[in-house]
């Protein structure tokens, strides 16, 4: 990411939201359960306790969960990268209220048989929502464990029938300077763009997230829908998506355009390939003091290593 001031590895435990500020997970879940029972609402017009977003209905447990301790809600929603709302970690939480997430459409086109524009509520009505507890490893060497709510990206792409020559998938975030004040600065070439190879996009681990902790995704986390690719560095997980395009050629991606020697197209979590300015061997789990070893493919090697068989991962970083 844009490291203007200091190296991300220099982030001290103190700068990461202090533990005392975190909601205790059990307390949080008790609140969620109360809301699910109808005590907290979720319906239009009913006040949510403590300003939490509404509970999502019909969420099923999904595959691939990790039993590791989950990063508390307060940290997940106040320590963010979303440059459309500023460069500091707490800027998205403070400023992302200006984003309007309804009405919202996503256009999926390019190398597909059935190009379409979907309304987000139409997508939500068609998809089975699952909870997937994934590790998120940021390129800045911090990590979190997040209970996402979403559905496989493959289920969405199937609706437009990818053509035989489709090889890649390109994603774009909304471009609207009135809603996203950070786009008035030239820190990135807007809109934010990301891309995957089609087989990565169709992999069952790759999801579109629409929620967190059983609740509607907060704006700062990429509402109303964002990508989550758990074996890649966090910057691949593009937020507030409005366009998905299937392509025959490798698409341009924001951070690769910005600094190609620092951020590759693949961006697979790899403790053996250092960022040019810092090591990727260790990470600090947000809320913990000691660093832990970073795992190959962020711990998902068993599921995804075969996608890269025979590739030189130093070259394709
Ligand atoms: N998507 C957009 N549109 N803009 C961004 O600045 N930052 C990325 C990614 N998606 C970013 C984005 C980076 S660097 C990270 S680490 C993750 O979002 C952070 O996701 P989180 O804030 O939900 O933890």
Boltz pocket constraint, residues with backbone or C-beta under 6 A from the ligand:
constraints:
  - pocket:
      binder: B
      contacts: [[A, 1], [A, 76], [A, 79], [A, 80], [A, 81], [A, 82], [A, 83], [A, 84], [A, 136], [A, 137], [A, 138], [A, 139], [A, 173], [A, 192], [A, 220], [A, 221], [A, 222], [A, 233], [A, 234], [A, 235], [A, 236], [A, 237], [A, 238], [A, 239], [A, 240]]
      max_distance: 6.0
